[in-house]
Amino acid sequence: MTDNASTQVVRLLTITENEDGQRIDNFLLTKLKGAPRTLIYRIVRTGEVRVNKGRIKPEYRLQIGDVVRVPPLRLSEESAPITPSPQFAQQLSDRILYKEHGIIVLNKPSGLAVHGGSGVAFGAIEALRGLYPTTEFLELVHRLDRDTSGLLLISDKRSVLRHLHEQLREGKMQKVYLALLVGHLKGSTHKVTAPLDKTNLASGERIVRVSRDGKAAETHFKVLERFDNCTLVEARPLTGRTHQIRVHAQFLGHPILGDEKYTSNENNKAAKEFGLNRLFLHARDLTLKLPNQEAPLKLHCSLAPELEKVLATLRKTHARV
């Protein structure tokens, strides 16, 4: 048990410049090594954690000079975080596409969560922290769904993270995904502006639905290639809602193949016949501005090999005449 994992007295922590703008839940995860995310959310929700003597929500962003009250905690050895093996860390290292100017760009494989929690022992961010143990600051810039592959941004500098978050909020970071949709999507382009709302089913599963009470969301789809029973598209999300591309594709009537949440089992079973065994959604391109850099940074990540193989099979056996 580490000192960080077990605190027997109340701690009052003053936020410094390097922590300015960080979400309180992520801040606590770094200060309470080994504490599960569920515990972090509980102590915030119950008011055991306070900022400037007041209650806050998990998404509260800290400011320089804030005083955070951290309650006494005692965590068992079993609560210690599971760290990835050196072999896995090396595999992840081989997937780093760019590491400069305060950002790390990872070609995330499908099946790897971006962070641990909810039954996931560890994710990409924990693995990278293990890979760079002496790096004091390492945080996700944005998120990808667990089954989505492609470009994932991480920052190792707080000022750069704030700069990139501002671009995300203002819609100035351009993202392009590739997706394979069910059926024939008519027309060459589509703009979907259906608002999205997160909800929990009776089973406890979280899903996203189109709702007039939801948050504004916009996705542009462009048809690239058509096959017998599916359509390859570019998807450009102008906002960054959870499951946005997946739900907007479903809203179009053409959900993404391999999507176990929003696509029928029948369609997914048919997709396995041409080799698709995962969600066909890949973050291919990112264009962003870095501080003190005049030219925009354009990042590209080739389609995952298993998805290229699916397209090769489709072109050979399911090409639309």
KELOKE-708009 format. One line per field, with one value per residue (C-alpha): residue number from 1; residue in three letters; x, y, z. Coordinates in nm, 3 decimals. Example, Ala and Ser with C-alpha at 12.3 -4.5 7.8 and 13.67 -1.06 7.14 Angstrom:
2
k: c(1;2)
r: c(ALA;SER)
px: c(1.230;1.367)
py: c(-0.450;-0.106)
pz: c(0.780;0.714)
***
This chain:
321
k: c(1;2;3;4;5;6;7;8;9;10;11;12;13;14;15;16;17;18;19;20;21;22;23;24;25;26;27;28;29;30;31;32;33;34;35;36;37;38;39;40;41;42;43;44;45;46;47;48;49;50;51;52;53;54;55;56;57;58;59;60;61;62;63;64;65;66;67;68;69;70;71;72;73;74;75;76;77;78;79;80;81;82;83;84;85;86;87;88;89;90;91;92;93;94;95;96;97;98;99;100;101;102;103;104;105;106;107;108;109;110;111;112;113;114;115;116;117;118;119;120;121;122;123;124;125;126;127;128;129;130;131;132;133;134;135;136;137;138;139;140;141;142;143;144;145;146;147;148;149;150;151;152;153;154;155;156;157;158;159;160;161;162;163;164;165;166;167;168;169;170;171;172;173;174;175;176;177;178;179;180;181;182;183;184;185;186;187;188;189;190;191;192;193;194;195;196;197;198;199;200;201;202;203;204;205;206;207;208;209;210;211;212;213;214;215;216;217;218;219;220;221;222;223;224;225;226;227;228;229;230;231;232;233;234;235;236;237;238;239;240;241;242;243;244;245;246;247;248;249;250;251;252;253;254;255;256;257;258;259;260;261;262;263;264;265;266;267;268;269;270;271;272;273;274;275;276;277;278;279;280;281;282;283;284;285;286;287;288;289;290;291;292;293;294;295;296;297;298;299;300;301;302;303;304;305;306;307;308;309;310;311;312;313;314;315;316;317;318;319;320;321)
r: c(MET;THR;ASP;ASN;ALA;SER;THR;GLN;VAL;VAL;ARG;LEU;LEU;THR;ILE;THR;GLU;ASN;GLU;ASP;GLY;GLN;ARG;ILE;ASP;ASN;PHE;LEU;LEU;THR;LYS;LEU;LYS;GLY;ALA;PRO;ARG;THR;LEU;ILE;TYR;ARG;ILE;VAL;ARG;THR;GLY;GLU;VAL;ARG;VAL;ASN;LYS;GLY;ARG;ILE;LYS;PRO;GLU;TYR;ARG;LEU;GLN;ILE;GLY;ASP;VAL;VAL;ARG;VAL;PRO;PRO;LEU;ARG;LEU;SER;GLU;GLU;SER;ALA;PRO;ILE;THR;PRO;SER;PRO;GLN;PHE;ALA;GLN;GLN;LEU;SER;ASP;ARG;ILE;LEU;TYR;LYS;GLU;HIS;GLY;ILE;ILE;VAL;LEU;ASN;LYS;PRO;SER;GLY;LEU;ALA;VAL;HIS;GLY;GLY;SER;GLY;VAL;ALA;PHE;GLY;ALA;ILE;GLU;ALA;LEU;ARG;GLY;LEU;TYR;PRO;THR;THR;GLU;PHE;LEU;GLU;LEU;VAL;HIS;ARG;LEU;ASP;ARG;ASP;THR;SER;GLY;LEU;LEU;LEU;ILE;SER;ASP;LYS;ARG;SER;VAL;LEU;ARG;HIS;LEU;HIS;GLU;GLN;LEU;ARG;GLU;GLY;LYS;MET;GLN;LYS;VAL;TYR;LEU;ALA;LEU;LEU;VAL;GLY;HIS;LEU;LYS;GLY;SER;THR;HIS;LYS;VAL;THR;ALA;PRO;LEU;ASP;LYS;THR;ASN;LEU;ALA;SER;GLY;GLU;ARG;ILE;VAL;ARG;VAL;SER;ARG;ASP;GLY;LYS;ALA;ALA;GLU;THR;HIS;PHE;LYS;VAL;LEU;GLU;ARG;PHE;ASP;ASN;CYS;THR;LEU;VAL;GLU;ALA;ARG;PRO;LEU;THR;GLY;ARG;THR;HIS;GLN;ILE;ARG;VAL;HIS;ALA;GLN;PHE;LEU;GLY;HIS;PRO;ILE;LEU;GLY;ASP;GLU;LYS;TYR;THR;SER;ASN;GLU;ASN;ASN;LYS;ALA;ALA;LYS;GLU;PHE;GLY;LEU;ASN;ARG;LEU;PHE;LEU;HIS;ALA;ARG;ASP;LEU;THR;LEU;LYS;LEU;PRO;ASN;GLN;GLU;ALA;PRO;LEU;LYS;LEU;HIS;CYS;SER;LEU;ALA;PRO;GLU;LEU;GLU;LYS;VAL;LEU;ALA;THR;LEU;ARG;LYS;THR;HIS;ALA;ARG;VAL)
px: c(0.000;0.143;0.116;-0.096;-0.338;-0.401;-0.475;-0.581;-0.630;-0.805;-0.574;-0.612;-0.443;-0.393;-0.415;-0.106;-0.059;0.016;-0.323;-0.527;-0.818;-0.806;-1.130;-1.167;-1.226;-0.904;-0.714;-0.829;-0.735;-0.377;-0.366;-0.534;-0.334;-0.524;-0.865;-1.124;-1.313;-1.639;-1.500;-1.384;-1.733;-1.891;-1.679;-1.740;-2.114;-2.156;-1.967;-1.671;-1.455;-1.499;-1.343;-1.314;-1.544;-1.824;-1.967;-1.875;-1.958;-1.711;-1.679;-1.578;-1.256;-1.004;-0.860;-0.530;-0.563;-0.857;-0.829;-0.939;-1.047;-0.949;-1.115;-0.937;-0.933;-0.796;-0.763;-0.687;-0.398;-0.656;-0.749;-0.404;-0.422;-0.339;-0.055;0.003;0.291;0.619;0.543;0.210;0.367;0.625;0.352;0.177;0.504;0.533;0.194;0.297;0.282;0.395;0.552;0.642;0.523;0.334;0.128;0.149;-0.048;-0.139;-0.278;-0.521;-0.617;-0.979;-1.064;-0.844;-1.035;-0.891;-0.893;-0.965;-1.292;-1.631;-1.479;-1.176;-0.848;-0.652;-0.668;-0.443;-0.374;-0.268;-0.047;0.121;0.178;0.350;0.554;0.663;0.684;0.889;0.645;0.466;0.165;-0.012;-0.382;-0.626;-0.713;-1.026;-1.175;-1.246;-1.493;-1.327;-1.398;-1.297;-0.942;-0.720;-0.592;-0.599;-0.447;-0.274;-0.101;0.202;0.176;-0.111;-0.098;-0.119;-0.411;-0.603;-0.527;-0.656;-0.965;-1.050;-1.028;-1.255;-1.513;-1.510;-1.527;-1.193;-1.032;-1.117;-1.175;-1.236;-1.346;-1.404;-1.714;-1.887;-2.264;-2.543;-2.720;-2.708;-2.685;-2.844;-2.695;-2.333;-2.346;-2.564;-2.573;-2.724;-2.804;-3.009;-2.955;-2.823;-2.904;-2.733;-2.954;-2.925;-3.130;-3.287;-2.990;-2.755;-2.614;-2.556;-2.677;-2.724;-3.047;-3.172;-3.387;-3.525;-3.402;-3.050;-2.734;-2.675;-2.475;-2.374;-2.211;-2.139;-2.129;-1.971;-2.011;-1.676;-1.765;-2.069;-2.088;-2.374;-2.518;-2.305;-2.157;-1.815;-1.831;-1.624;-1.779;-1.687;-1.823;-1.847;-1.930;-1.793;-2.084;-2.060;-2.128;-2.214;-2.117;-2.266;-2.604;-2.622;-2.553;-2.835;-3.057;-2.989;-3.122;-2.774;-2.599;-2.230;-2.150;-2.000;-2.170;-2.309;-2.505;-2.676;-2.678;-2.893;-2.742;-2.865;-2.663;-2.356;-2.380;-2.394;-2.087;-1.884;-1.922;-1.684;-1.447;-1.572;-1.538;-1.529;-1.684;-1.596;-1.513;-1.164;-1.033;-0.825;-0.742;-0.699;-0.614;-0.530;-0.328;-0.053;0.058;0.332;0.300;0.168;0.090;-0.182;-0.070;-0.226;-0.225;-0.312;-0.357;-0.403;-0.700;-0.642;-0.513;-0.813;-1.045;-0.836;-0.873;-1.253;-1.257;-1.034;-1.279;-1.576;-1.409;-1.338;-1.667;-1.929;-1.840;-2.147;-2.176)
py: c(0.000;0.334;0.653;0.798;0.507;0.541;0.871;0.874;1.250;1.517;1.678;2.030;2.063;2.398;2.392;2.507;2.624;2.271;2.152;2.450;2.342;1.975;1.795;1.717;1.345;1.311;1.516;1.281;0.974;1.101;1.194;0.875;0.608;0.279;0.436;0.299;0.555;0.447;0.547;0.882;0.958;0.850;1.075;1.369;1.303;1.271;1.595;1.432;1.606;1.983;2.273;2.602;2.446;2.391;2.085;2.028;1.787;1.533;1.745;2.060;2.208;2.325;2.675;2.808;2.874;2.637;2.446;2.083;1.889;1.521;1.300;1.023;0.699;0.353;0.134;-0.235;-0.390;-0.535;-0.182;-0.115;-0.049;-0.330;-0.214;-0.343;-0.581;-0.446;-0.637;-0.460;-0.125;-0.185;-0.279;0.047;0.235;0.100;0.255;0.611;0.817;1.155;1.285;1.650;1.999;1.868;1.596;1.222;1.077;0.711;0.474;0.311;-0.048;-0.160;-0.327;-0.101;0.142;0.491;0.460;0.200;0.171;0.000;-0.346;-0.242;-0.299;-0.040;0.162;0.353;0.638;0.404;0.210;0.529;0.645;0.312;0.364;0.714;0.680;0.997;1.215;1.422;1.516;1.292;1.335;1.245;1.531;1.353;1.003;0.723;0.443;0.120;-0.056;0.240;0.238;0.522;0.861;0.933;1.253;1.268;1.572;1.583;1.958;2.132;2.451;2.249;2.048;2.369;2.500;2.181;2.164;2.517;2.408;2.114;2.335;2.582;2.310;2.413;2.069;1.878;1.502;1.251;0.891;0.599;0.388;0.101;0.140;-0.112;-0.100;0.150;0.509;0.717;1.046;1.154;1.364;1.391;1.633;1.506;1.756;1.534;1.625;1.343;1.240;0.980;0.743;0.426;0.115;-0.097;-0.332;-0.044;-0.024;0.331;0.419;0.738;0.831;1.107;1.336;1.687;1.745;1.625;1.822;1.972;1.743;1.758;1.501;1.516;1.193;1.153;0.835;0.692;0.349;0.124;-0.254;-0.506;-0.447;-0.179;0.168;0.303;0.665;0.946;1.084;1.432;1.512;1.887;1.825;1.563;1.384;1.031;0.771;1.059;0.903;0.568;0.711;0.957;0.670;0.475;0.784;0.786;0.432;0.294;0.195;0.103;-0.262;-0.443;-0.210;-0.430;-0.142;0.022;-0.236;-0.550;-0.891;-1.003;-0.737;-0.800;-1.174;-1.114;-0.888;-1.170;-1.363;-1.116;-1.108;-0.819;-0.907;-0.558;-0.213;-0.066;0.283;0.429;0.776;0.849;1.222;1.507;1.870;2.099;2.403;2.383;2.680;2.888;2.695;2.891;2.600;2.354;2.003;1.742;1.388;1.074;0.713;0.447;0.215;-0.074;-0.385;-0.598;-0.336;-0.308;-0.684;-0.651;-0.390;-0.607;-0.895;-0.671;-0.533;-0.882;-1.054;-0.785;-0.502;-0.320;-0.333)
pz: c(0.000;-0.098;0.100;-0.179;-0.159;0.214;0.386;0.751;0.782;0.580;0.324;0.188;-0.152;-0.325;-0.705;-0.892;-1.251;-1.371;-1.240;-1.358;-1.578;-1.479;-1.397;-1.027;-1.090;-1.293;-1.033;-0.756;-0.959;-0.976;-0.606;-0.481;-0.660;-0.656;-0.589;-0.834;-1.040;-0.873;-0.533;-0.670;-0.802;-0.470;-0.249;-0.485;-0.506;-0.128;-0.063;0.112;-0.147;-0.148;-0.335;-0.148;0.118;-0.135;-0.310;-0.675;-0.956;-1.105;-1.419;-1.224;-1.366;-1.109;-1.106;-0.974;-0.602;-0.546;-0.219;-0.250;0.058;0.024;0.289;0.486;0.286;0.344;0.037;0.046;-0.143;-0.382;-0.483;-0.625;-0.998;-1.239;-1.458;-1.810;-1.876;-2.015;-2.336;-2.379;-2.296;-2.569;-2.818;-2.736;-2.773;-3.125;-3.203;-3.109;-3.427;-3.293;-2.971;-2.977;-2.871;-2.565;-2.732;-2.786;-3.077;-3.042;-3.303;-3.060;-3.139;-3.129;-2.797;-2.583;-2.360;-2.328;-1.946;-1.680;-1.487;-1.517;-1.519;-1.727;-1.543;-1.738;-2.055;-2.292;-2.049;-1.766;-2.007;-2.126;-1.769;-1.711;-2.025;-1.910;-1.528;-1.484;-1.678;-1.416;-1.628;-1.881;-1.966;-2.241;-2.477;-2.600;-2.600;-2.844;-2.784;-2.676;-3.007;-3.227;-3.363;-3.478;-3.367;-2.993;-2.850;-2.513;-2.368;-2.140;-2.084;-1.904;-2.114;-2.436;-2.298;-2.221;-2.569;-2.736;-2.514;-2.623;-2.988;-2.916;-2.741;-3.030;-3.296;-3.447;-3.436;-3.753;-3.724;-4.001;-3.942;-4.175;-4.116;-4.296;-4.283;-4.326;-4.665;-4.951;-4.831;-5.106;-5.220;-5.188;-4.869;-4.560;-4.266;-3.939;-3.664;-3.431;-3.060;-2.840;-2.485;-2.265;-2.070;-1.863;-1.936;-1.661;-1.697;-1.611;-1.963;-2.086;-2.433;-2.632;-2.806;-3.030;-2.815;-2.852;-2.495;-2.581;-2.651;-2.994;-3.223;-3.589;-3.815;-4.188;-4.390;-4.734;-4.941;-5.058;-5.190;-5.223;-5.201;-5.233;-4.887;-4.725;-4.780;-4.690;-4.570;-4.426;-4.108;-3.983;-3.636;-3.575;-3.209;-2.971;-2.809;-2.673;-2.947;-3.182;-3.515;-3.420;-3.318;-3.610;-3.851;-3.685;-3.714;-4.090;-4.102;-4.180;-3.853;-3.844;-3.905;-3.608;-3.358;-3.082;-2.925;-3.220;-3.502;-3.521;-3.451;-3.793;-3.975;-3.762;-3.819;-4.195;-4.171;-4.013;-4.338;-4.503;-4.207;-3.993;-3.624;-3.471;-3.499;-3.839;-3.713;-3.746;-3.653;-3.964;-3.967;-3.720;-3.797;-3.505;-3.402;-3.143;-2.930;-3.094;-3.421;-3.719;-3.950;-3.848;-3.757;-3.985;-3.848;-4.043;-3.935;-4.201;-4.169;-3.928;-4.115;-4.016;-4.165;-4.483;-4.516;-4.489;-4.767;-4.985;-4.945;-5.024;-5.336;-5.455;-5.374;-5.301;-5.537;-5.662;-6.041)
***
